[in-house]
Amino acid sequence: MRSKELYDEAIKLMPGGVSSPVRAFKPHPFYVERANGSKIYDVDGKEYIDYCLAYGPLIFGHSPESLKKALYEQIEKGWLYGAPVELEIKYAKLIKKIYPSIEMLRFVNTGSEATMSALRVARAFKERDKIVKIEGSFHGSHEAVLVKAGSGATTHGIPNSAGVPLDFVKNTLQVPFNDLEALSYILEKNKDVAAVIMEPVMGNSSLIIPEEGYLREVRKITEENDVLLIFDEIITGFRVSLGGAQEYYKVKPDLTTLGKIAGGGLPIGIFGGRKEIMEMIAPSGNVYQAGTFSGNPLSLIAGYTTVKELKKRNLEEINRKTEEIGKAIKDITNGKAAYISSIFCVYFGEVPRNYSDALKLNKEAYMKFFHELLKRGVFFPPSQFEVCFLSFAHTDYDLEKTIEAFDDAYEACGWKQRK
């Protein structure tokens, strides 16, 4: 197999043979030759219906024509200037209309950079060092948040990364998701907390949905304790609803981070929020943040084109399809699945309400199932702790084939009892 041959070469050149940990799975990952619409094709000629979608950015599927056209036109003009472009202003205005909590924003290159910068400006604004994060939430790979970080760290059994000095994480406090009492307690006991950062819907320790009223109460508790609330909407932004989880749950954070869909499949990060906070960023203020590729025209045009198109489309179409596949999976697994908008997840264990619950999920069972799905031409993320995504490119026929493959794979693993 060509994929195995490539992996045998890659393992000699790159740690684990990959450029990001979650892409590695045994005996070896498949290597992609091309992708189009809802399908991804490997170098051995096999076709897969893709529910990984590059971990979320590709809400219109692979290689949509409108985006290709916009990128081609920009390439003709150049793709990196190191100087401002009008598109920054147009895209910023568009985001402000969709996210009323964002009064000012800055374009950066990655989600990690966005969360790192949001935390930096929050600490500066409050003149406090400590932050609170939710156990199992993933906010990128910078030092302050690599504590019980979920996603690849959880999959590979390294919830606290080596190489991170204790001094970097001593100011990072943690509380469980869906636990208001714990949050109240930690903020009352620590008056030097600048901000709470959280995924409003957890997507890196499997899919964990907030309980009724939880996010509204989090907002109330942070306000009562004079602490900023940062919503990491890198997964949920433009997907849970156009205006993200903050629109869906009607909760207004002080700062927001965006990525994934915001770049239309090209690298991007965005952080923004209240004007008085964001004006502390250099050159307006004394919080330094910079980047050679920040606001580059290719990422901007990809994101702007994608979000403009999303505004024209009705998310009910994609949400209906997710509900259809989600209900079918729940039926097959006897309720061990969940979905919200265009995100869904299957659990090999009980449906979790926090990170501790998620750690009890059966990773080995999931991976056995993952390989059975691959045999049947369906690509789910190679980790129990990641989530699946739908795109507008997924057809009803794709869903039918997927549900059939899921049913067969579940039975092949010995978990489904035929009536």
Secondary structure, 3 states (H helix, E strand, C coil): CHHHHHHHHHCCCCHHHCCCHHHCCCCCCCCEEEEEECEEEECCCCEEEECCHHHCCCCCCECCHHHHHHHHHHHHHCCCCCCCCHHHHHHHHHHHHHCCCCCEEEEECCHHHHHHHHHHHHHHHHCCCEEEEECCCCCCCCHHHCECCCHHHHHCCCCECCCCCHHHHCCEEEECCCCHHHHHHHHHHCCCEEEEEECCCECCCCCECCCCCHHHHHHHHHHHCCCEEEEECCCCECCCECCHHHHHCCCCCCEEEECHHHHCCCCCEEEEECHHHHCCECCCCCECCCCCCCCCHHHHHHHHHHHHHHHHCCHHHHHHHHHHHHHHHHHHHCCCEEEECCEEEECCCCCCCCHHHHCCCCHHHHHHHHHHHHHCCEECCCCCCCCEECCCCCCHHHHHHHHHHHHHHHHHCCCCCCC
